[in-house]
């Protein structure tokens, strides 16, 4: 089941993927959203793992801001 927070999280991560860049403040916003309801569901876990993998392999560049 896709939750409201999961959908919002997905939109923020897709923006970072499309831009190929994520600022530190955007990353923090994503993490705060993921933890806002104190539950990271399966869909959110997959999204966060995908984001972190893309940052690790430098597909998405993490920058100051």
VENGIKA-V895211 format. One record per residue. N is the residue number from 1. OMEGA is omega in whole degrees, 0 to 359 (999 if undefined). NEAR is the number of other C-alpha atoms within 10 Angstrom. D_CENTER is the distance of its C-alpha to the mean C-alpha in whole Angstrom. Layout:
# VENGIKA-V895211
N&OMEGA&NEAR&D_CENTER / N&OMEGA&NEAR&D_CENTER
This chain:
# VENGIKA-V895211
1&180&7&18 / 2&180&10&15 / 3&178&11&15 / 4&179&9&14 / 5&177&17&11 / 6&178&20&10 / 7&178&13&11 / 8&178&15&9 / 9&179&21&6 / 10&180&19&7 / 11&179&13&8 / 12&181&17&6 / 13&178&20&4 / 14&177&14&8 / 15&179&13&9 / 16&179&21&8 / 17&180&18&9 / 18&181&10&12 / 19&186&11&13 / 20&180&15&13 / 21&173&17&12 / 22&177&23&9 / 23&178&14&11 / 24&180&13&11 / 25&176&13&11 / 26&179&19&8 / 27&179&19&7 / 28&178&12&9 / 29&178&14&8 / 30&181&20&5 / 31&178&13&7 / 32&178&13&10 / 33&180&18&9 / 34&183&21&8 / 35&186&13&11 / 36&182&11&13 / 37&179&10&15 / 38&177&9&16 / 39&173&9&15 / 40&183&16&12 / 41&185&15&13 / 42&180&12&14 / 43&179&16&11 / 44&178&22&8 / 45&179&13&10 / 46&180&13&10 / 47&180&17&6 / 48&178&19&5 / 49&178&12&8 / 50&179&14&8 / 51&181&21&6 / 52&177&14&8 / 53&180&13&11 / 54&175&17&10 / 55&181&18&10 / 56&181&12&13 / 57&175&9&15 / 58&171&12&15 / 59&173&13&14 / 60&180&19&11 / 61&177&16&13 / 62&185&19&12 / 63&177&12&15 / 64&176&8&16 / 65&999&9&16
